[in-house]
Amino acid sequence: RCATRVCSSNSSGAEPPRMPGGFTWIRRVVARGWHRRCPHCGRGRLFAEWGRHLDRCQSCGLVYERNPGDTWFFTIIGDRLPIAVMVAVIYFGVFRTRPVLGTALFVALMSVVIWTSPNRWGVGIALHYLSRVYMPDADDPLPPDPDDRLH
């Protein structure tokens, strides 16, 4: 069974496995990350505490981050850059003309940013998982697809 990977044991000449795809599947994987669930099976938790992510899924065994720092690209693009843009817009836009409103807006938005941090980090882990599915590495085995309807 190899729904999301190219089978290395496909010596029978059979049709190679199809890659999962479509916007619906990608949206489901990203939604699993947002809900702090395993992007592969959707059952295991991503985090043990508020911000400490687990090494692997308790349900399917997916290793979330094979090498330390694998998810940094997705965290920077999806988390750090939007926060920097938000701070710049508030500081250079609203705060310059209305300091009280700018301060209140900054405090409110920073509260939301802190509150949703694990969700956004989960999306980063899900995007990293998608990159592993669509750009497979032979040394990075993924568990069999729990919703394998392709084979």
Contacts in CASP RR format, 6 or more apart in sequence:
PFRMAT RR
TARGET T0000
AUTHOR 0000-0000-0000
METHOD contacts of the structure
MODEL  1
RCATRVCSSNSSGAEPPRMPGGFTWIRRVVARGWHRRCPHCGRGRLFAEW
GRHLDRCQSCGLVYERNPGDTWFFTIIGDRLPIAVMVAVIYFGVFRTRPV
LGTALFVALMSVVIWTSPNRWGVGIALHYLSRVYMPDADDPLPPDPDDRL
H
1 144 0 8 1.000
1 145 0 8 1.000
1 148 0 8 1.000
1 151 0 8 1.000
2 17 0 8 1.000
2 144 0 8 1.000
2 151 0 8 1.000
3 17 0 8 1.000
3 20 0 8 1.000
3 144 0 8 1.000
3 145 0 8 1.000
3 148 0 8 1.000
3 150 0 8 1.000
3 151 0 8 1.000
4 17 0 8 1.000
4 19 0 8 1.000
4 20 0 8 1.000
4 133 0 8 1.000
4 142 0 8 1.000
4 145 0 8 1.000
5 17 0 8 1.000
5 133 0 8 1.000
5 136 0 8 1.000
5 141 0 8 1.000
5 142 0 8 1.000
6 16 0 8 1.000
6 17 0 8 1.000
6 136 0 8 1.000
7 16 0 8 1.000
7 17 0 8 1.000
8 138 0 8 1.000
10 16 0 8 1.000
10 17 0 8 1.000
17 150 0 8 1.000
17 151 0 8 1.000
18 150 0 8 1.000
19 133 0 8 1.000
19 134 0 8 1.000
20 133 0 8 1.000
20 145 0 8 1.000
20 150 0 8 1.000
26 130 0 8 1.000
29 39 0 8 1.000
29 126 0 8 1.000
29 129 0 8 1.000
29 130 0 8 1.000
30 39 0 8 1.000
30 123 0 8 1.000
30 126 0 8 1.000
30 127 0 8 1.000
30 130 0 8 1.000
32 38 0 8 1.000
32 39 0 8 1.000
32 42 0 8 1.000
32 126 0 8 1.000
33 39 0 8 1.000
33 46 0 8 1.000
33 119 0 8 1.000
33 122 0 8 1.000
33 123 0 8 1.000
33 124 0 8 1.000
33 125 0 8 1.000
33 126 0 8 1.000
34 119 0 8 1.000
34 120 0 8 1.000
34 122 0 8 1.000
34 123 0 8 1.000
34 126 0 8 1.000
35 119 0 8 1.000
36 45 0 8 1.000
36 46 0 8 1.000
36 47 0 8 1.000
36 118 0 8 1.000
36 119 0 8 1.000
36 122 0 8 1.000
37 43 0 8 1.000
37 44 0 8 1.000
37 45 0 8 1.000
37 46 0 8 1.000
38 44 0 8 1.000
38 45 0 8 1.000
38 46 0 8 1.000
38 57 0 8 1.000
38 59 0 8 1.000
38 60 0 8 1.000
38 62 0 8 1.000
38 64 0 8 1.000
39 62 0 8 1.000
39 125 0 8 1.000
39 126 0 8 1.000
39 129 0 8 1.000
39 130 0 8 1.000
40 57 0 8 1.000
40 60 0 8 1.000
40 62 0 8 1.000
40 129 0 8 1.000
40 142 0 8 1.000
40 143 0 8 1.000
40 145 0 8 1.000
40 146 0 8 1.000
41 57 0 8 1.000
41 59 0 8 1.000
41 60 0 8 1.000
41 62 0 8 1.000
41 143 0 8 1.000
41 146 0 8 1.000
42 59 0 8 1.000
43 57 0 8 1.000
43 59 0 8 1.000
43 60 0 8 1.000
43 146 0 8 1.000
44 57 0 8 1.000
44 58 0 8 1.000
44 59 0 8 1.000
44 60 0 8 1.000
45 54 0 8 1.000
45 58 0 8 1.000
46 53 0 8 1.000
46 54 0 8 1.000
46 64 0 8 1.000
46 118 0 8 1.000
46 121 0 8 1.000
46 122 0 8 1.000
46 125 0 8 1.000
47 53 0 8 1.000
47 54 0 8 1.000
47 118 0 8 1.000
47 121 0 8 1.000
48 54 0 8 1.000
50 118 0 8 1.000
51 117 0 8 1.000
51 118 0 8 1.000
51 121 0 8 1.000
53 64 0 8 1.000
53 65 0 8 1.000
53 121 0 8 1.000
53 122 0 8 1.000
53 125 0 8 1.000
54 64 0 8 1.000
55 63 0 8 1.000
55 64 0 8 1.000
55 65 0 8 1.000
56 62 0 8 1.000
56 63 0 8 1.000
56 64 0 8 1.000
57 64 0 8 1.000
60 143 0 8 1.000
60 146 0 8 1.000
61 143 0 8 1.000
62 129 0 8 1.000
62 142 0 8 1.000
62 143 0 8 1.000
64 71 0 8 1.000
64 125 0 8 1.000
64 128 0 8 1.000
64 129 0 8 1.000
65 71 0 8 1.000
65 125 0 8 1.000
65 128 0 8 1.000
66 140 0 8 1.000
70 128 0 8 1.000
71 121 0 8 1.000
71 124 0 8 1.000
71 125 0 8 1.000
71 127 0 8 1.000
71 128 0 8 1.000
73 128 0 8 1.000
74 123 0 8 1.000
74 124 0 8 1.000
74 125 0 8 1.000
74 127 0 8 1.000
74 128 0 8 1.000
75 121 0 8 1.000
75 124 0 8 1.000
78 120 0 8 1.000
78 123 0 8 1.000
78 124 0 8 1.000
79 117 0 8 1.000
79 120 0 8 1.000
79 121 0 8 1.000
79 124 0 8 1.000
83 113 0 8 1.000
86 109 0 8 1.000
86 113 0 8 1.000
87 106 0 8 1.000
90 102 0 8 1.000
90 105 0 8 1.000
90 106 0 8 1.000
90 109 0 8 1.000
91 106 0 8 1.000
94 101 0 8 1.000
94 102 0 8 1.000
94 105 0 8 1.000
95 102 0 8 1.000
95 103 0 8 1.000
95 106 0 8 1.000
132 140 0 8 1.000
132 142 0 8 1.000
133 142 0 8 1.000
136 142 0 8 1.000
END
